Amino acid sequence: MSDIPWGPLLITIAVVGGVVVLGLLFALWRKYRMIRSAETPLPAKVAFWGSIAYTVFPIDLLPDPILFDDIGVLLGALTYITTTVRKVRRGKEGRPG
């Protein structure tokens, strides 16, 4: 039999995953002011609220101790929102007066 202590290892993975998810939620929440702007496209707003809802609600693709799906959704939303808002700002700066 294997002498690997699976209990503490799984608890450590779950705790690290939880810390990563909380950090990503915080980073996403910092984008809230951008999301409230009238210039922000609707798909970016949907990505923001949808990713938060997916992370908070208990229904997941993978069971909750495995947070890889939550991390992927949050990273995807954060990337999409950031690039979308940057494109909108660049377009706004490029327009004449």
Disulfide bonds with the S-S distance in Angstrom:
none
